[in-house]
Amino acid sequence: MLLVVGCFGVSNGQSHDTGEPAPVNTAVVKWMTFEQAVAKSKIQKKKIFIDVFTDWCGWCKVMDKNTFSEAQVAKILNEDFYPVKFNAEQHEDIQFNGTTFKFIANGNSGVHQLAASLLNNQLSYPTVVFLDEEFRIIQPLPGYQKAPEFHKIIQFIGQDHYKSIKWDQWQTTYKSPYKGNAGE
C-alpha cells in the first residue's frame, strides 16, 4: 500500500464560483462519470482517478482552479488515468461490481454510498482516490494539494512507480517540471 501524505481535488474547466468558463490558457482535464470510466477501463485497462468533492467545498474549488487546470497535472491525469469528478452528494444510483450504491439522506444533506465506500467512511473534501486497473483502491488522499506536490504524487502512481519503489526513495529521483518550487 502506498504511504503518501497529501491532498487534492479536480476541475471541469469551469469556475465553481462564477460558472464562467476557465481562462483559455488553462489545461483541461477530460472528466468523465464514474460509470464511463469503469466502462472504458473494461475495454482498455487504465487506472481510475476520482476527485470526490461537494458543491459547498471551498478547497475543492481551489483545487479545480489552481491544481487541476495546471498543464502538467492535466496531462498526467488525461494520459495515465480515466479521470472522474464524483459529487459525494449526488442522488443518482450507481451500479458497480454487483452492488447498487445510493444516496443516503441525513437532514438537509447526506452522502452517496459510493463516496463513503471510496473514502473508507472518512468523509473529507476534497479527497482523491486512485483505483488500479482491477478497480481496487490504491490510495485515498484527503485535502488540498498544490500542483507541484500533486504532480509528484500522480506521476508516482500513474506511471506505476508505486509498484516497485518506496515513496521516500522515489522522491530522490523525481524531476519536477516546476521551477523554484518545493516540488523540485
C-alpha positions in Angstrom: 0.0 0.0 0.0 1.2 3.5 -0.8 2.2 5.7 2.1 1.9 9.3 1.0 0.7 12.2 2.9 -1.1 14.6 0.5 -4.3 16.2 -0.5 -6.1 17.1 -3.8 -9.2 17.9 -5.9 -10.2 18.5 -9.6 -11.6 20.8 -12.4 -14.2 20.5 -15.1 -12.9 23.6 -16.9 -15.4 25.9 -15.2 -15.1 28.1 -12.2 -17.4 26.8 -9.5 -17.5 30.4 -8.1 -19.0 32.1 -11.1 -19.9 29.3 -13.5 -17.9 31.2 -16.2 -15.5 29.2 -18.5 -12.0 28.9 -17.3 -9.4 31.1 -18.9 -8.3 29.9 -22.4 -4.7 29.1 -21.3 -5.7 26.6 -18.7 -5.3 22.9 -19.4 -8.5 20.8 -19.5 -8.8 17.5 -17.7 -11.2 15.3 -19.7 -13.5 14.4 -16.9 -16.0 11.6 -17.1 -18.5 10.0 -14.9 -17.7 7.0 -12.7 -19.7 4.7 -15.0 -18.0 6.0 -18.1 -14.5 5.4 -16.6 -15.4 1.9 -15.4 -16.8 1.0 -18.9 -13.7 2.4 -20.7 -11.4 0.6 -18.3 -13.1 -2.7 -19.0 -12.2 -2.2 -22.7 -8.8 -0.6 -22.3 -7.3 -1.2 -18.9 -6.2 2.0 -17.2 -6.2 3.3 -13.6 -9.0 5.5 -12.5 -8.5 8.8 -10.7 -11.6 10.1 -8.7 -12.0 13.6 -7.4 -14.5 13.2 -4.6 -16.0 16.7 -4.0 -19.1 18.5 -2.8 -20.6 21.7 -4.2 -20.1 23.5 -0.9 -16.4 22.6 -0.5 -14.2 25.7 -0.9 -10.9 23.8 -1.1 -12.4 21.6 -3.8 -13.0 24.8 -5.9 -9.4 26.0 -5.2 -8.1 22.6 -6.4 -10.2 22.9 -9.5 -8.9 26.4 -10.2 -5.2 26.1 -9.2 -4.3 22.4 -9.5 -6.4 20.5 -12.0 -6.2 23.3 -14.6 -2.4 23.2 -14.5 -1.0 21.8 -17.8 1.5 19.2 -16.3 -1.2 17.9 -13.9 -3.9 17.7 -16.6 -1.5 15.9 -19.0 -0.8 13.1 -16.5 -4.5 12.8 -15.4 -5.6 12.5 -19.1 -2.8 10.1 -20.2 -2.3 7.8 -17.2 -5.9 7.7 -15.8 -9.5 7.8 -16.6 -10.3 11.0 -14.5 -13.6 11.2 -12.7 -15.3 14.0 -10.9 -17.7 12.5 -8.3 -20.0 14.6 -6.2 -20.2 12.9 -2.8 -23.8 14.2 -2.5 -25.2 13.1 -5.9 -28.6 11.5 -5.8 -28.3 9.1 -8.8 -27.8 5.4 -8.1 -24.6 3.8 -9.3 -24.3 0.1 -10.2 -20.8 -1.2 -9.6 -19.5 -4.7 -9.1 -22.9 -6.1 -8.5 -23.9 -3.5 -5.9 -26.3 -0.6 -6.2 -24.8 2.5 -4.4 -27.4 5.0 -3.3 -27.7 8.5 -1.8 -28.4 8.3 1.9 -30.2 11.4 3.2 -29.2 12.9 6.5 -31.2 16.0 7.5 -30.7 18.7 4.8 -27.8 16.9 3.2 -26.4 13.3 3.0 -23.8 11.3 1.3 -23.6 8.8 -1.6 -22.7 5.3 -0.5 -20.1 5.0 -3.2 -18.3 8.1 -1.9 -18.4 6.7 1.6 -17.0 3.4 0.4 -14.2 5.0 -1.7 -13.3 7.2 1.3 -13.4 4.4 3.8 -16.1 6.4 5.6 -13.6 9.2 6.2 -15.8 12.0 4.6 -13.3 14.8 4.0 -13.3 17.0 0.9 -11.5 17.3 -1.3 -10.3 13.7 -1.3 -8.9 12.0 -4.4 -8.9 8.2 -4.8 -6.8 6.1 -7.1 -8.1 2.8 -8.4 -5.9 0.2 -10.1 -6.9 -1.5 -13.4 -8.9 -4.1 -11.5 -10.9 -1.3 -9.6 -9.1 -1.9 -6.3 -8.3 1.1 -4.2 -4.6 2.1 -4.3 -4.9 5.1 -2.1 -7.4 7.8 -1.0 -5.7 11.1 -0.3 -7.6 13.8 1.5 -7.1 17.6 1.4 -6.0 20.4 -0.8 -2.7 19.9 -2.8 -0.8 22.4 -4.8 0.2 21.5 -8.4 3.9 20.8 -7.8 3.3 18.3 -5.0 0.3 16.8 -6.7 2.2 16.3 -9.9 4.8 14.3 -8.0 2.1 12.0 -6.5 0.1 11.4 -9.7 3.3 10.6 -11.6 4.3 8.2 -8.8 1.0 6.4 -9.1 0.1 7.0 -12.7 3.4 5.6 -14.0 3.3 2.6 -11.7 6.4 3.6 -9.7 4.5 2.7 -6.5 4.7 -0.9 -7.6 8.5 -1.1 -7.4 9.9 1.6 -5.2 9.1 3.2 -1.9 7.8 6.8 -1.9 10.8 8.2 0.0 13.3 6.6 -2.3 11.4 7.6 -5.5 11.2 11.3 -4.4 15.0 11.4 -4.6 14.9 10.6 -8.3 11.8 12.7 -9.2 12.4 15.5 -11.6 9.9 18.4 -11.1 8.7 20.4 -14.2 8.2 23.3 -11.8 11.0 25.8 -11.3 11.6 27.2 -7.9 9.0 25.2 -6.0 9.4 22.8 -3.1 8.2 20.1 -5.6 11.7 20.0 -7.2 
